[in-house]
Amino acid sequence: MLQVSVLASASKAQTAKLKETSMKHLPGTFALVTILAGPAMAQSLPVAPGNWEMSATYEQTINGEGDGAQENVFTQCIPQDEAVIALGDIYGSDCTITTTSQTPTSIAYDLNCDMYGVLMTGTGTFETTNDAQAVTVSADISHLDEVNGELRMRMNASAEHIGECE
């Protein structure tokens, strides 16, 4: 279970802006960036080049209430020279990622993100299986303050290598 600490008191306007913009942009951002290749770095895992089918589910709640999960499914070709997934590419420059454990096929990490002025913390996992033919990424981040209560975002994504690029 995620341990949440009080980070900063966000105004109602900040929370409203976060909810409005994250529901529009973050599901697609997480889904698209998750399988886009990035430069090799310490917080990255190799994947098989070729055609991949990706499914990403994103859910946001405020004080336990939300609009339900949103899912994106699509395919994408990853060429040989881009067959590495980096955590920094998944979350972007607004998040600081601290690896808590790493093996050749998995990374567990803590997140600290500044999302439209609202500081959020969380945890995530990133794993490749089946000789880098499958990938799963999950994250649970939240913000708690006296004014707005708890804002929580959950993302689960999986991708499977489905063959050669066409």
C-alpha positions as CSV (number, residue, x, y, z in Angstrom):
1,M,0.0,0.0,0.0
2,L,1.2,3.5,-0.9
3,Q,2.3,5.6,2.1
4,V,1.2,9.2,1.4
5,S,2.5,12.2,3.3
6,V,1.2,15.8,3.3
7,L,3.4,17.5,0.8
8,A,1.9,20.9,0.2
9,S,-1.6,22.4,0.3
10,A,-2.8,22.8,-3.2
11,S,-5.4,25.4,-3.9
12,K,-8.8,24.2,-5.2
13,A,-7.9,25.9,-8.5
14,Q,-4.6,23.8,-8.7
15,T,-6.5,20.6,-8.0
16,A,-9.2,21.5,-10.6
17,K,-6.6,22.3,-13.2
18,L,-4.7,19.0,-12.4
19,K,-7.9,17.0,-12.8
20,E,-9.0,18.7,-16.0
21,T,-5.6,18.5,-17.7
22,S,-4.6,15.1,-16.5
23,M,-7.8,13.5,-17.6
24,K,-7.3,14.9,-21.1
25,H,-3.5,14.4,-21.5
26,L,-2.0,11.8,-19.1
27,P,-3.7,8.6,-20.3
28,G,-2.4,9.1,-23.8
29,T,0.9,10.3,-22.6
30,F,1.5,7.3,-20.4
31,A,0.4,4.9,-23.1
32,L,2.3,6.4,-26.0
33,V,5.5,7.1,-24.1
34,T,5.6,3.8,-22.3
35,I,6.7,1.9,-25.5
36,L,8.6,4.7,-27.2
37,A,12.3,4.0,-27.0
38,G,14.7,6.2,-25.2
39,P,18.5,6.3,-24.8
40,A,20.1,3.6,-22.7
41,M,20.4,4.7,-19.1
42,A,20.5,3.2,-15.6
43,Q,16.7,3.3,-15.3
44,S,15.9,1.4,-18.5
45,L,15.2,-2.1,-19.7
46,P,15.8,-3.7,-23.1
47,V,12.9,-5.0,-25.2
48,A,12.7,-7.0,-28.4
49,P,12.6,-5.0,-31.6
50,G,9.5,-5.4,-33.7
51,N,5.8,-4.8,-33.6
52,W,4.2,-4.4,-30.2
53,E,0.6,-4.3,-29.0
54,M,0.1,-1.9,-26.1
55,S,-2.8,-1.6,-23.6
56,A,-2.8,1.1,-20.9
57,T,-5.4,1.8,-18.2
58,Y,-5.5,5.0,-16.3
59,E,-7.7,6.0,-13.4
60,Q,-7.9,9.1,-11.3
61,T,-9.9,9.6,-8.1
62,I,-10.5,12.5,-5.7
63,N,-11.4,11.3,-2.2
64,G,-12.2,7.8,-3.7
65,E,-14.5,9.1,-6.4
66,G,-13.7,9.1,-10.1
67,D,-15.1,8.7,-13.6
68,G,-13.8,5.1,-14.0
69,A,-10.8,3.8,-15.8
70,Q,-9.8,4.9,-19.3
71,E,-8.1,2.4,-21.6
72,N,-6.0,2.9,-24.7
73,V,-5.0,0.0,-27.0
74,F,-2.7,0.4,-30.1
75,T,0.2,-1.2,-31.9
76,Q,3.6,0.3,-32.6
77,C,6.8,-0.7,-34.4
78,I,10.0,-0.4,-32.3
79,P,13.2,-0.6,-34.5
80,Q,16.3,-2.4,-33.4
81,D,18.2,0.8,-32.6
82,E,15.4,2.0,-30.3
83,A,14.7,-1.2,-28.4
84,V,15.2,0.2,-24.9
85,I,12.5,1.6,-22.6
86,A,13.6,4.3,-20.1
87,L,11.6,5.3,-17.1
88,G,12.4,9.0,-17.7
89,D,10.6,8.7,-21.1
90,I,7.5,7.3,-19.4
91,Y,7.1,10.0,-16.8
92,G,8.9,13.0,-18.4
93,S,10.8,15.8,-16.8
94,D,8.2,16.7,-14.2
95,C,8.9,13.6,-12.1
96,T,12.0,12.5,-10.2
97,I,12.5,8.8,-10.2
98,T,14.4,7.0,-7.5
99,T,15.2,3.3,-8.0
100,T,14.4,1.2,-4.9
101,S,15.5,-2.1,-6.4
102,Q,16.6,-3.3,-9.8
103,T,17.3,-6.7,-11.5
104,P,18.1,-7.4,-15.2
105,T,14.4,-7.6,-15.9
106,S,12.6,-5.3,-13.4
107,I,12.8,-2.0,-11.6
108,A,10.9,-0.8,-8.6
109,Y,10.9,2.9,-8.0
110,D,9.6,5.9,-6.0
111,L,8.1,8.9,-7.8
112,N,8.0,12.6,-6.9
113,C,6.1,14.6,-9.5
114,D,5.2,18.2,-9.8
115,M,1.9,18.1,-11.8
116,Y,0.7,21.6,-12.5
117,G,2.0,22.9,-9.2
118,V,0.6,19.9,-7.2
119,L,3.3,17.8,-5.6
120,M,2.5,14.1,-5.8
121,T,4.4,11.0,-4.5
122,G,4.1,7.4,-5.4
123,T,5.6,4.1,-6.3
124,G,5.8,2.0,-9.5
125,T,7.1,-1.1,-11.1
126,F,8.5,-1.8,-14.5
127,E,9.2,-5.3,-15.7
128,T,10.1,-7.3,-18.9
129,T,9.3,-11.0,-19.2
130,N,9.5,-13.8,-21.7
131,D,13.0,-12.7,-23.0
132,A,11.9,-9.1,-23.4
133,Q,8.9,-10.1,-25.4
134,A,6.4,-8.6,-22.8
135,V,6.5,-5.4,-20.7
136,T,4.4,-4.3,-17.7
137,V,4.5,-0.9,-16.1
138,S,2.3,0.2,-13.1
139,A,2.3,3.3,-10.9
140,D,0.2,4.7,-8.1
141,I,0.7,8.3,-7.2
142,S,-1.2,10.6,-4.8
143,H,-1.4,13.9,-3.1
144,L,-3.1,14.6,0.2
145,D,-3.9,18.0,1.7
146,E,-6.3,19.5,4.2
147,V,-8.3,21.5,1.6
148,N,-9.0,19.0,-1.2
149,G,-8.4,15.6,0.4
150,E,-6.7,12.8,-1.5
151,L,-6.0,12.9,-5.3
152,R,-4.8,9.6,-6.6
153,M,-3.8,8.4,-10.1
154,R,-3.2,4.8,-11.1
155,M,-1.7,3.6,-14.3
156,N,-1.2,0.0,-15.5
157,A,0.2,-0.7,-18.9
158,S,1.2,-3.9,-20.7
159,A,2.8,-4.5,-24.0
160,E,3.4,-7.7,-26.0
161,H,5.7,-8.3,-28.9
162,I,3.5,-9.5,-31.7
163,G,5.9,-10.0,-34.6
164,E,8.2,-8.2,-37.0
165,C,7.5,-4.6,-38.2
166,E,5.6,-4.4,-41.4
